[in-house]
Amino acid sequence: MNIGVYVYERSEELDWAGPWEVLSAWSRRWPDDGVTAFTITDSADPVLCAKGLRVLGDHTWATAPAVDVLVVPGGDARGPSADTALLEQLRAIAGRGGLVTSVCTGAFVLQAAGLLDGRPATTHWGSMERLGELGVDVREERYVDTGDVITAAGVSAGIDMALHLVARLHSLERAREVRRYIQYDPEPPV
């Protein structure tokens, strides 16, 4: 199973790095599960993320193996939402039975691809109204799983969604093992 984490210009670091931590930990710690996690960027050049982190992707869309699961993070999603080639990639992944997920405002990219038509979704609390204005049935939940599309609210909800992916694609026990391995025990101090 190939899991791609898309990293684009001005994507929110923790929106992709949180799920990346979960999914790559699963892939590396339990190699017998047959999971490969990798990042995908639009080009081989460094990507400048929202808070200034520069990232080199593992693959571009041209070099990536077939993606079974894709994570689309939030950030400044206007560019990806208008990228017709990217939107076609998302539709192609979904069309061949893949699972397309988003974190935060990544939901706007899925909406632009038509993947949220007729289904509930979530996004960052500050963007729910705008997503609803685009005709999406917006839910105020950590993540919404509609089968072949999963959307998550902001940052830490992306980690929760990735753990849900592990449970759904493997087992609840494996998800608990991954959570313990990365020591994700959310108890905010404030």
N, C-alpha and C positions, 0 to 999 in steps of 0.2 A: 504494500500500500504506500503510495507516494503522497506525502502531504506537503503542499507548497504554501509558504507564507510570503505574500506579496508585500514588497517594500517600495514605496514610490516617493517622489520628491514631496517633501513637507508632510509625510505621514507621521503620525504621533508615535514616538518611540515605544512607549509602554503598550500601546494598542497592538503592536506586532511582537514586541519582545516578551510580553507576558505569555501569550499563547506559544511563542517559539520556545520559551523555557520549558513549558509543560510537554510539548510535543517532541522536542529534541531530546529531553531527558528520557521520555518513554522510548524513543528510537534507540538511543545509545545504551541505556541501562538494561533494556530487555530486547536485545537484537533478535532473539528467536521469535518475537512477535511479528517480524517481517515488515516493520514500519521504517520508512525513510522520510526524514524531515529536511527540508531545504528552503532557502529563501529564493525568491524570484524578483528580479528588477527589470526595468524596461531596457536598460543598456548595461554594458560592462563597466561604465564609469561609476565613480562613487555617487551615492545618493545622499543628498542633504535632507535630513529629517527635520521635523518641526522645531525641536529644541536645539538644533545645531550638530547633532551626532551625524557623522559621515559613515556610510555603510557600503561595503562591497557585497553584492549578492553572490550566492552560490551559482545561480543560473540566470540567464535572460529567458524571455518567453521563447526565443528561438532555440535555446540549448536545453531547456528543462525537459525531463522525462514526462510522460503523460501524467497529469495530475488527477488523483482520486479525490483529494480533499484540498480545498483552497481557503485560506484565511485572508480576508481583505480588511486591513486596519482602517481606522479613522485618521483624521488629520485634515488637511486642506484637500478635500475630496473632489473639488471642482474639476481639476485636471483629469483625473481618472474617470470621472462621471461623463466627460465629454470625449473620451478617447474611444472612438468607434472600434478600433482593433482590439482594445482591451475588453470592451463590452462583448464583442463577439467571442473572445476567449472564454469569458464567464459563461455565456450561453452554451458554448461548445462543451465545457466541462459538465454543466448541468444536463445537457442533452444526451451525453453518453453515460448518464447515471452517476456522475460525481456529486460530491457534497460541497456546496459553496456556503461559506460562513463570512460573517462580518463582525467587526468590533466598532462600537461608537458610530461615527459618521461614515464609516465604510458602508453602512446600510444605504447611503445615497448612491453609491456605485452599483449596488445590487438593484436598487430601484431603477436606475438609469438603464440597466441591462434588461429590465422587465421581469426580474426574478422575484419581485415582491408583489406582483399583480395578484390580487385576490387572496392574499394570505396575511396573517398578522406578523408584525415585526417589532423590534425595539431599536433604540439608539441612545445616545447620550441624552440625559434629561433636558439639556438646553436646546436640543435640536428636534425634540419630539413633535412640537407643533408644526415646524416646517416640513418634516417628513409626512405628517398627516395631511398637510395642504397639497401634497403630491398624490393623494389618493390612497395612501398606505394605512391599513388598520393598525395603528400604533398602540402597543401595550407597554405599560410601565412595569417591566419585569427585568430580572438580571439577564436572562436570555430567553429566546423564543425558538423552539425547535419545531419546524413544520415538515420534517421528513428530509427533503433534499436541500433545504435552506435553513440555516440557523443564524440568527442575529443576536448580538450581545450589546448591552449598554456599555458605558465607558470602562476604561483601564482594567480594574480588578474583575469586572464582569467578564472580560476577555479571558482571564485566567480560569474563572469558573466554567466558562463555555468550553475551553480546551480540556478541562478535566471531565466535563460531560462527554466530550468527544471520545476520550479514552474509555470511559465507561460504556458508551454506546457501541464503539467499534471493537472493544475487547471485553472488558468486564468491570463491574463495580470494584472488585478487589484490586485489579490493576490500577484503576484510577486512584484508589486509596493509597496504593504503594507509591505511585508517582507523586501524589500530594505530599506524602511523608518524606520522600526522597528530596524534593525541592524545598521542604520545610515551609509549606504554604499553610499557615495557621492564622487566618485573618481575625485579629482582635485589635481593631484600631485603638490607639492610645488617646485619641481625642474625639 
